[in-house]
Amino acid sequence: MGNFEYKQIKSMTYYIFWGIATVAVVSGQIYMGRGYRRMADSVDRIVDGFVYEIEQNFKPDNYFLPVIPSPSNSPYKEPLWIE
């Protein structure tokens, strides 16, 4: 039972290579993600400036929000089912 043969024998350079490759890929992903986030923040600042100007130009003087009627005026009464 104790006598078995390894199917694959890998040298230390194999593990060093794949470790370095993994670190390189992960650090590249982090670098690109940070760049995209900075770009998105810049675009958001530019767009927000335009949106604010547009809102100020088109907002009517008597700006109001519609009032939603309360649900007590509903034609449905409790319960909605017959027991």
C-alpha positions, 0 to 999 in steps of 0.5 A, spaced: 500 500 500 505 504 501 509 503 494 506 508 489 508 512 484 507 519 482 504 521 476 507 528 475 513 531 478 514 538 478 520 542 479 520 548 483 521 553 477 514 551 475 511 553 481 515 560 481 513 561 474 506 560 475 506 564 482 509 570 478 504 569 472 498 570 477 501 576 481 502 579 474 495 578 472 492 580 478 496 586 479 494 588 472 487 587 473 487 592 479 491 597 475 486 597 470 480 597 475 483 603 478 484 607 471 477 605 469 474 608 476 478 614 475 476 615 468 469 614 470 469 619 476 472 624 471 466 623 466 461 623 472 464 630 474 463 633 466 456 630 465 454 632 472 456 639 470 452 639 464 446 636 467 446 641 473 446 647 467 440 644 463 436 643 470 437 650 472 435 652 465 429 648 464 426 648 471 419 652 471 418 658 476 412 654 480 416 647 480 412 642 484 411 635 486 405 631 484 401 629 491 399 622 491 392 620 494 392 616 500 390 609 499 384 610 504 380 612 498 381 605 495 375 601 493 377 595 495 376 593 503 379 588 507 379 582 506 379 581 499 377 574 499 371 570 502 373 564 507 
